[in-house]
Amino acid sequence: FSSLLQKWAVVALSASSSLGSLSCLLALAVAIGLTLGNQGRALLAPCTVTNTARDCPFDPTRVYVSPCGLGTP
């Protein structure tokens, strides 16, 4: 009984992990499609353009890394 329960637990975890990954991929595809569709204008919407450069409330060239990704090579 225990072996059968473990197998079903692995199947359930695998299926839920696959659904989570699929939803992330779908969201990423939608985000890329929207960005390409409006040529990235919405990304720089809060920025003001001066004579020499864009003045943004954030640094658009900075790469943000989550703490979870720091431990993986």
LUMDOZA-156552 format. One record per residue (C-alpha): x negated, y, z negated. Coordinates in pm, 1 decimal. Each point is the difference from the previous one (the first is absolute). Example, Ala and Ser with C-alpha at 12.3 -4.5 7.8 and 13.67 -1.06 7.14 Angstrom:
BEGIN
REC; -1230.0; -450.0; -780.0
REC; -137.0; 344.0; 66.0
END
This chain:
BEGIN
REC; 0.0; 0.0; 0.0
REC; -280.5; 238.8; -83.1
REC; -176.3; -52.3; 332.2
REC; 319.7; 66.3; 193.7
REC; 64.2; 316.7; -200.5
REC; -353.0; 124.7; 66.7
REC; 39.4; -59.8; 372.4
REC; 326.1; 197.9; 9.6
REC; -158.6; 278.8; -204.7
REC; -285.7; 23.0; 250.4
REC; 246.3; 2.3; 291.0
REC; 208.1; 274.0; -166.0
REC; -305.6; 214.9; -78.1
REC; -133.3; -50.4; 349.4
REC; 332.1; 97.0; 157.0
REC; 35.2; 311.7; -215.9
REC; -359.1; 100.2; 74.7
REC; 60.3; -46.4; 371.4
REC; 315.9; 213.7; -14.7
REC; -186.9; 271.9; -188.4
REC; -281.4; -0.6; 253.3
REC; 246.3; 8.0; 288.2
REC; 180.7; 299.8; -148.2
REC; -331.8; 183.6; -45.3
REC; -95.1; -70.1; 361.0
REC; 339.2; 120.9; 117.2
REC; -31.8; 322.2; -202.4
REC; -349.8; 55.7; 137.7
REC; 123.9; -50.0; 356.4
REC; 281.5; 250.5; -57.9
REC; -241.1; 253.9; -151.5
REC; -241.4; -36.2; 292.2
REC; 286.0; 28.0; 248.0
REC; 134.2; 316.5; -164.2
REC; -345.9; 154.0; -15.1
REC; -69.4; -73.6; 365.0
REC; 351.3; 111.9; 94.8
REC; -43.3; 351.1; -138.6
REC; -373.4; 17.4; 82.7
REC; -92.5; 34.0; -367.9
REC; 165.9; 339.9; -41.7
REC; 181.2; -104.0; -318.4
REC; -328.9; -97.1; -164.3
REC; -139.7; 351.5; 29.1
REC; 331.2; 182.9; -54.5
REC; -94.0; 140.6; -345.0
REC; -324.2; 145.2; 142.8
REC; -32.0; 360.5; 109.5
REC; -218.9; 85.9; 295.0
REC; -245.5; 285.5; -43.0
REC; -232.8; 138.4; 264.4
REC; -277.0; -246.6; -76.2
REC; 155.7; -307.2; -163.1
REC; 304.2; -162.4; -152.4
REC; 71.9; 81.0; -363.0
REC; 160.7; -306.5; -156.2
REC; 110.7; -68.0; -357.0
REC; -186.7; -329.8; 37.2
REC; -315.2; -114.9; 176.8
REC; 115.2; -179.7; 319.4
REC; -348.2; -143.4; 54.3
REC; -24.7; -165.3; -341.5
REC; 44.2; -374.9; -24.1
REC; 191.5; -107.4; -309.8
REC; -78.7; -342.2; -144.6
REC; 211.3; -172.0; -261.0
REC; -174.4; -144.9; -306.4
REC; 126.1; -345.6; 99.2
REC; -194.2; 11.8; 325.5
REC; -328.7; 87.7; -167.9
REC; -57.4; -350.7; -135.9
REC; 44.2; -177.9; 332.5
REC; -284.2; -8.5; 250.7
END
